[in-house]
Amino acid sequence: MWFDSHCHVSADEFAEDRDEVITRASEHGVIGFIAIGSGYGIAQNARAVELAERDPRIYAAVGVHPHEAASLDAAGRAALDALLEHPRVVAVGESGLDYHYMNSPRDVQREVFAEQVASARARDLPVSIHVRGDEPDAFAEMLDIWAAEGRGEVSGVLHCYTGTLEFARRALDANFYISFSGILTFKNDRGLRGVAAALPLDRLMVETDAPLLAPEGFRGRRNEPAHVALVGETLARVRDLPTDQVARATTHNARTLFRIGAAT
């Protein structure tokens, strides 16, 4: 059994066959999904919530992606505040800092991310974090904001982790989980498998980030939640553990962080 801790199944890329995609994931042992609402325009967060309303296997996260930070206005804030009260919303996100593409100015990204962390703290929700850019800037500034606004009271997950082992350990100390995507399976993993092997299993998750980041063997195609098993199998292999043990552990961790039922 696998839990896809971060996927965009409400995205337009799944408009024509969304039900089939979800069924296919279930057939590959995926028992739950976190549908991330951000990243496709702030107004589109509602689509993730609507999907979660219709399917008990799906839970929603809503927030402001750093690419969208500059477009956040009063109406967007009001809409997000309302969505965050929905019982199927289990996290804020994805939110964070992206100093690679710079689709929003750095100061605006920092301001909006601080708002998102404060909102999560006020509602006792975890945060799904996007952080990208050359270390140390984006990573260090993310942790500074996390400490200032979270005040040690907020938990979260660094989604699609590609950073260093040293930073991952700092993140664990700051109450984060670490989630690996299809990048872990790439032939050129840039040392990521070594990071995954060194971290404690009780703080790790797996994800697809579908429709992005299809794993090795599917690169260049649309990714989908059924492929999360390939990420998990790679994680098991680099840790020299049985696949079912890694499946149970990562599913347990997702359930624990997002508080979505009895951990298994």
C-alpha positions, 0 to 999 in steps of 0.5 A: 500500500502506498500513499501519494503525498503530493500530486496535482490530480485536479490539474487540466492534464487529467481532465479527460481520464481522471477517474481512470487515473485514480482507479489505475493508482488504486490497482497499483496499491495506492490507498490515498492521495494529497491533491495539491490545489496550488500551482495552477492559479489561486482560484484553482485551489477549489478544484482540489477540494471538490475532488476530495469531496467526491472521493474518500481516498483523496484529501486536499491541500490549498495554498499559494505556490511561490510562482503565484505569490505576486497574484495574491490579492484580497479576494484570493486571501478570502477564498483561501481562508474559506477553503482552509475551513473545509473538513477535507483540507488537511494542509496548507500548500504547496507554498514556499520559495522558488529562486530558480524561475523567479516568477514572483519577486523574492520579497513578495515570495517571502511575504506570502510564504510567511502569511501561509505559515502563520495561517497554518499555525493559526489553524493547526495544519501542516504545510507542504513546502516547495523550495528551489534555488541555489543553496543557501539562499532559498533554503536558508530563508525558508527555514528562517521564515518557518522558525519566525512564523511557525514558532515551533508549533507547525509541522510540514513536509519538504516535497520533491526533495533535491537538497543536501543531506546536511540541509535535510537534517536541519529540516528534520530538526525543524519538524519537517518530513522529507518527501521524494519524487520520481527524481529519486529514480533518475539514472543521474540522481545527483546524489539524491539516493545517498541522501535518501539512504541516510535519513530516518525512515520514520520521517520519509514520504513518497510522492509523484508530483503528477503530472510532473516528474515521471520516473525513470522508464516514463520520462517525457510522459505525463506522470500519474499517481500509480507511479508512486510505487516506483519511487517507493521501490527505489527508496526500498532498494537504496535502503536495502529494506523490503518494499512492503516495509517502506510502503507501510512506513511512508504511508504511516508517516503521511497519515501521521503528518496529515492526520487523516485516520489511523496510521497503518 
